[in-house]
Amino acid sequence: MQRNVDSAQAVVSLLVDSCFFACGLRKGDGRTSVQESKTKWRTRGDDRAGDTGVLGRRPLVRNIMFLFSSQGLAYLVPLLTIPYLMRSLGTVGFGGYSLAMAVSGYLQIPMEYGFALSGTREVARNRDDNDALLDLFWSVTWTKIAIGLASVVVLAVVVLVVPSLRAQAGLMALAGLGAAVSAFFPTWLLQGLEKMKDLARLSILTRLLNAGFIFLMVHSPQHLWRLLVWAILINLATTTHAHILAFQGKTWLVVPP
């Protein structure tokens, strides 16, 4: 019986150690108490946030709230804009818009190449190493460029081979350009640097600007091209601003090696 109790206590102790290790805490030689670990976590949150209150002491909670607000708006805006677009663009126009969005989404899949996971992890690991961040940034950038060029070639071949897509060559060109701009948005970099607030703000701003443009400037099927060009321009602007925010306070942005 005593052996079972000892085993249970060992399992609980192991779980507690694992939880604090996952939170980035170091327990030294294993004899640090739970209260001391909580104190370290609270101090760590205060140092990194520099604020007061619950959100200031808990960067993780704050980042989660930012991401939840951004994701919630991502679900809300389409509920308002899609019915309006269906009525304004008509069946043919909305079909073309849906085709362009679908092609753009498919092209972004190889361009992303899992950087949202692997890139974020490596940035978080090397956030204080300027040389490592420099190598990582340009490695990801050049990889995306190479994959993007290959994707454009594949799209061009498909458009030439498929007659129905050949008739929509201009639409496919805008879809490819939009995919390239969206794929270079540095989500992985902002997440790795824990700039969730900037990431959420940019996402919310983009969706609100797109929604406002749709309601103000899209009123007929002829405005489909206007909508696609606007989407590319606003994504280009936010992508550029996102890089500026990511590099703010950093000295490692130089020409590629």
C-alpha positions in Angstrom: 0.0 0.0 0.0 2.8 2.4 0.9 4.5 1.6 -2.4 1.4 2.6 -4.3 1.2 5.9 -2.4 4.9 6.6 -3.1 4.3 5.8 -6.8 1.3 8.1 -7.0 3.3 10.9 -5.4 6.1 10.4 -7.8 3.7 10.6 -10.8 2.2 13.8 -9.4 5.6 15.3 -8.8 6.6 14.4 -12.4 3.5 16.0 -13.8 4.1 19.2 -11.8 7.7 19.3 -13.0 6.6 18.8 -16.6 4.0 21.6 -16.4 6.5 24.1 -15.1 9.1 23.0 -17.6 6.6 23.5 -20.5 6.0 27.0 -19.2 9.7 27.7 -19.5 10.6 27.5 -15.8 13.8 26.0 -14.6 13.6 24.2 -11.3 17.3 23.9 -10.8 18.2 20.6 -9.1 14.5 19.6 -8.8 14.1 20.8 -5.2 12.4 24.1 -6.0 9.0 24.3 -4.5 5.7 24.9 -6.4 5.3 28.2 -4.6 8.8 29.3 -5.7 8.0 28.3 -9.3 4.8 30.3 -9.2 6.8 33.3 -8.0 9.3 32.9 -10.8 6.4 32.7 -13.3 4.8 35.8 -11.9 8.1 37.7 -11.9 8.9 36.6 -15.5 5.5 37.8 -16.6 6.1 41.2 -14.9 9.5 41.6 -16.5 8.4 40.8 -20.0 5.2 42.7 -20.0 6.1 45.7 -17.9 2.5 46.3 -17.1 0.2 45.9 -14.1 -2.9 43.8 -13.7 -3.7 40.3 -14.8 -2.9 40.8 -18.4 0.3 42.5 -17.6 1.5 39.6 -15.5 0.3 37.0 -17.9 1.7 37.6 -21.5 0.3 34.2 -22.5 -3.2 35.2 -21.5 -2.9 38.5 -23.2 -1.6 36.9 -26.4 -4.4 34.4 -26.4 -7.0 37.1 -26.0 -5.5 39.0 -29.0 -5.6 35.9 -31.2 -9.1 35.1 -30.1 -10.3 38.6 -31.0 -8.7 38.4 -34.4 -10.0 34.9 -35.1 -13.5 35.9 -34.0 -13.5 38.8 -36.4 -12.4 36.4 -39.2 -15.6 34.5 -38.7 -17.8 37.5 -38.2 -16.8 39.6 -41.3 -17.6 36.9 -43.9 -21.0 36.5 -42.4 -21.7 40.2 -43.4 -19.7 40.5 -46.6 -20.5 37.2 -48.4 -24.3 37.8 -48.7 -23.6 41.3 -49.9 -21.1 40.1 -52.5 -23.5 37.4 -53.8 -26.2 40.0 -54.4 -23.8 42.7 -55.8 -21.6 40.6 -58.0 -24.3 38.2 -59.2 -23.9 34.5 -59.9 -21.2 34.8 -62.5 -19.2 37.5 -60.7 -19.4 35.8 -57.3 -18.4 32.6 -59.0 -15.3 34.3 -60.5 -14.5 35.8 -57.1 -14.8 32.4 -55.4 -12.6 30.8 -58.1 -9.9 33.4 -57.6 -10.0 32.9 -53.8 -9.8 29.2 -54.1 -6.8 29.2 -56.5 -5.1 31.7 -54.3 -5.6 29.5 -51.3 -4.3 26.4 -53.0 -1.2 28.3 -54.1 -0.5 29.5 -50.6 -0.3 25.9 -49.3 3.1 25.0 -50.8 4.4 28.6 -50.2 3.7 28.3 -46.5 5.6 25.0 -46.3 4.9 24.7 -42.6 6.8 27.9 -41.7 3.9 28.8 -39.4 5.1 26.0 -37.1 8.8 25.4 -37.8 9.6 29.0 -38.4 7.8 30.2 -35.3 9.6 27.6 -33.2 13.1 28.6 -34.5 12.4 32.3 -34.0 11.3 31.7 -30.4 14.5 29.6 -29.8 16.8 32.2 -31.2 15.1 35.5 -30.5 18.1 36.9 -28.7 20.6 35.6 -31.4 20.8 38.2 -34.1 22.9 36.1 -36.4 20.7 33.1 -36.1 17.6 35.3 -36.8 19.3 36.8 -39.8 20.0 33.3 -41.3 16.6 32.1 -40.5 14.8 35.1 -42.0 16.6 34.9 -45.3 16.4 31.1 -45.5 12.6 31.3 -45.1 12.4 34.2 -47.6 14.4 32.6 -50.3 12.6 29.3 -49.8 9.3 31.0 -50.2 10.5 32.8 -53.4 11.7 29.5 -54.9 8.4 27.8 -54.1 6.4 30.8 -55.3 8.2 30.8 -58.7 7.5 27.1 -59.1 3.9 27.5 -58.1 3.5 30.3 -60.7 4.9 28.1 -63.4 2.5 25.3 -62.5 -0.4 27.7 -62.5 0.6 29.0 -65.9 0.8 25.5 -67.4 -2.6 24.6 -65.9 -4.2 27.8 -67.3 -2.8 27.1 -70.8 -3.9 23.4 -70.7 -7.4 23.9 -69.3 -9.6 25.9 -71.8 -12.1 27.2 -69.2 -9.2 28.6 -67.1 -7.6 30.0 -70.2 -10.6 32.2 -70.7 -10.1 33.5 -67.1 -6.3 34.2 -67.5 -6.5 37.6 -66.0 -8.4 36.4 -63.0 -5.8 33.6 -62.5 -3.0 36.1 -62.7 -4.5 38.2 -60.0 -5.1 35.1 -57.9 -1.4 34.1 -58.3 -0.3 37.6 -57.3 -2.6 37.7 -54.4 -1.3 34.3 -53.2 2.3 35.5 -53.4 1.6 38.7 -51.4 -0.3 36.8 -48.7 2.3 34.1 -48.4 5.0 36.6 -47.5 3.0 37.9 -44.5 5.4 37.2 -41.6 3.0 35.5 -39.3 5.7 33.1 -38.2 8.1 35.9 -37.4 5.6 37.9 -35.3 4.5 34.8 -33.4 8.0 33.8 -32.7 8.8 37.2 -31.4 5.6 37.1 -29.3 4.2 40.2 -31.0 0.7 38.9 -30.9 -0.8 42.3 -30.3 0.7 43.7 -33.6 -0.4 40.5 -35.4 -3.9 40.8 -34.2 -4.1 44.5 -34.9 -3.0 44.0 -38.5 -5.4 41.2 -39.0 -8.3 43.1 -37.6 -7.4 46.3 -39.6 -7.1 44.3 -42.8 -10.5 42.7 -42.4 -12.2 46.0 -41.5 -10.7 47.8 -44.4 -11.7 45.0 -46.8 -15.3 45.0 -45.4 -15.5 48.8 -45.7 -14.3 48.7 -49.3 -16.7 46.0 -50.2 -19.7 47.9 -48.9 -18.6 51.3 -50.3 -17.1 50.4 -53.6 -18.5 47.1 -54.9 -22.0 47.5 -56.3 -22.1 45.5 -59.6 -20.5 42.5 -61.3 -18.1 44.9 -63.1 -16.5 45.8 -59.8 -15.0 42.3 -59.4 -11.7 43.4 -60.7 -11.7 46.4 -58.4 -12.3 44.1 -55.5 -9.4 41.7 -56.4 -6.9 44.6 -57.0 -7.9 46.2 -53.7 -7.4 42.9 -51.8 -3.8 42.7 -53.3 -3.0 46.3 -52.5 -4.2 46.1 -48.9 -2.4 42.8 -48.3 0.8 44.3 -49.7 0.5 47.3 -47.4 -0.2 45.2 -44.3 2.6 42.7 -45.2 5.1 45.6 -45.5 3.9 47.1 -42.2 4.1 43.7 -40.5 7.8 43.4 -41.5 8.5 46.9 -40.2 6.9 45.9 -36.9 8.8 42.7 -36.7 12.1 44.4 -37.3 11.4 47.3 -34.9 14.1 47.4 -32.3 16.1 44.8 -34.2 19.5 45.4 -35.7 19.8 42.1 -37.6 17.9 43.2 -40.8 20.7 43.6 -43.4 21.1 42.5 -47.0 20.9 38.8 -47.6 24.2 36.9 -47.1 
